[in-house]
Structure formats: structure tokens, C-alpha cells
Amino acid sequence: MNFATIILSSFYFFIPAYLTNMTPPLAKKVRAFDFLDKEVDFGKKFMGEPILGNHKTWRGVFLGIILGMMAAGIQAWLYQFPVIREISLIQYREINILAFGFLMSSGAIFGDLFFAFIKRRLKLKPGAKFLPFDQTNYVIGAALFLTPLFKINILVWATLFILTFFLHMAANRLAYWLGLQENPW
């Protein structure tokens, strides 16, 4: 595989996690499923600080996982086309696509929640810079959840870590410019 193919294949592989990560702020902006707009940590505190913060909601968790799983399902359907098979890192027909989609999406959510917990322990407010983890927390979470069942090369995870850092920075700047996000990072 050449360098461009590795980047394209890694990006395609990670689309469910990218969608999972984008879902919570977009769902909040359009006020989708407001009945799920309840704090994941139920407003509890740990060591005098919120466990996660009021911006981490069940709406983001559930919708992120559902949309990420749907994206994995679409990838499985697209696998019938030769061009998709050529760039695919996994053989979608030979895996349990529900397990794959769930693990990638819930891993992405877990990574985000875990690093929110760390930020609160460091007394960093929601939206405060926490480089490079604000940009890559969902790569770390997805890698932790997927690696035991799906053997993905470390080069792919390293590529995703670097690629995602820059993509996230660019996407956040665009979202900030469009008024969809409060911070440009």
C-alpha cells in the first residue's frame, strides 16, 4: 500500500467514529431528541468537580452510537463494489457488522467521556484547550474497544491519530466560522 492509499483506507475505515463524534454537537444544535438531553453523570461531582460536565448528555451517547452503527452498515453494503473492497481495511462480509459498528461508535464515545473526566480532574472547563486529546480522544477510545476483536495494524491507528488531529482542527475551525461551535479548537 502506498501512503495515499493508507490515508484513504484509514479514513474510510474510521467514518463511523467520525460520524459518532460529530453527532452530539450537531444534535444539540438542531435540538434533536431533547428528551435525551440529560447529563450522563446525572449532575454528580467527584473531588469537588463535575464528573463529566453538563455538556455530556445521553442524547449524544445514544445518537452517536446509533448513527455510527448505521454508517458501519452502509459501509458493509458498499463493500459489494470493487472500488470499496480495494480501499477497505476489513472484509465487511466476514465480520459481525453490528458488533463492529457498536464497538467503534461506543469506543469513540467512551474516549470522549474518559477525556472529559480527565479534563474535569485537571480543573479544565468544557471547551478549554486540551491538545491533542480533544482532537483524538475518540481515536484512542475506538482503538481500545476494537483492537481485542478486530486486528487492525498499528500503522492504521497511528495514521488515524495524526490524520484525525488535523481533520478535527480544520473541521472545528469551519464549524466555529459557521456558528455551529463556540470554540475554534
N, C-alpha and C positions, 0 to 999 in steps of 0.2 A: 504494500500500500504506500502511495506517495503521501506527502504532507497534506495536500489539499483534500485528498480522499479521507484521510484520518479525521480532519476537521469536520468535513461534511457528514461523515458517518457518525461521529461522536455527537454532533448537533442533532442529527435525525433521531438517534437513539434516545436523546435526552428531552425530546419535545414534550412528553407527558409531564416531566418535572418542571420544565419551563412554564407550561400552561398552569400547573398546580401553583407555582409561585406567583404568577400574575393574577390569579383568580381573586384572592382575598381583597386587595385594594380596589380592584375593578367592581367586584360585587358590592362593596361598601359604597362606592361612588354612585352606582346606579340604584342603590338601596334594594337589591335583590334579597329575597328571603329574610326580611327584617326580623322575623320571629326567631331566627337563629343568632341574632346579634347579642349574644350573651357571652360574657367573659369565660374563657377556658379555665382560668384559675379561680372562678367564682368570686373574684374580688378579694381573695385571701392574701395575706402577707407572709413573708418569710424573712427573718432577720431584719424586720422593720421596713422592708421594701415589698412592693407587689411581687408576686411570684413570677408573673409574666407581663402583666400590664393590661389595661382595659382595651387595648387595640388588638389583642389576640382573641378572636371570637370563634365560636362554634360554626358560625356561617363560613368563615374562611377555611376551617378544618374540613367540614363536610363537602362544601362546594369544590374546594381544591382537589380533594381526593376523587370525587365523582368525575370532575372534568378531566383530571389526569388519567383516570381509568378509561374514560371514553376516548381520549387521544390514543392510548395504547391499543384499544380496539380498532380504531381507524388504521393505525399502523399495521395491525395484523391483517386487515382487509387489503391494504395497499401492497402487502407482501406478494400478492399474486402477480404483480407487474415486475418484469425483469429489471428495470432500472432501479426499483426499490430494493429488490433482492441483492443487487450489486453493492448498494451502499449500507445494507443492514448489517449490524454487528451481531445480531442474534437471528436465529431461524424461528420466526414468529409462528410458523405452523407446528413446531415441535415443542413449544413451551405452553404452560398454562398462562394464557394471556391475562386472565383475571388476577392471578397471583402476581404476575409481573407488574401490571398496572397499579395494583394496590400497594405493592412494596415500594415501587418507585415514588408514587404520589404520597403515601404516608411517610416514607423516609424523608422526602422533601419537606413536608410539614413538620416532622419531628426535628429536623435540622434547624428550621426557623424557630421553633418553640424553644429548643435547647439553648440556642444562642441568645434568644430574648431573656431566658432565665439567667444566663451568664452576664448579660448587659445589666440586668437589674442588680445582681450581686456586686457589680463594679460601680453601681450607682449612676449608670448612664441612662438617660431618659429615652423613651421611644423617639426614634428619629435622629438620635445622636450618632455621629460617625463611629463606626466600629470596623475599620478596614482590617483585613479583607473579608471578614466573616459576614457582614451584612450582604455582601455580593455573592458569597459562595456557600453559605450555611446549608442550602438545600442540596448542593452537590455532595457535601460531606454526609448529610443525613441519608440521601439516596444510596450512596456508596455503602454505608453501613448496613442498610436494610437489604440491598440487592446482592451484595457480594457472597453471602453464605449459600445462596441458591443458584445464582447466575454468575458464572465465572467470566468476569469482564476484565480485560487486560489493564494493568496499572497505567499503561500509556494512555488509555482512553480516559481514565479518571484524571490523570494529570492534565491532559488536553482539555477536558471539561472544566477543570478548576480554573485554568488560565483563560480559556475562551469565555466562560461564564462571567468571570470577573469583568472583562472588558465589555461584553454584551450587556451585562447588568448596568454598568456605569452609563453606557450610551442610552439604553432604554429608560433609565431613571431620569437622565437629563431631558430626554424628549418628553417624558410624562410630566416632568416639572414645568417645562416650557408650555405644554398643552393645558396646564392647570389640573392635571389628574393626580398630582402628588405634591406634598408640602415641601419636600427636600430634594435637591438635585442629586443626592447620592443614594 
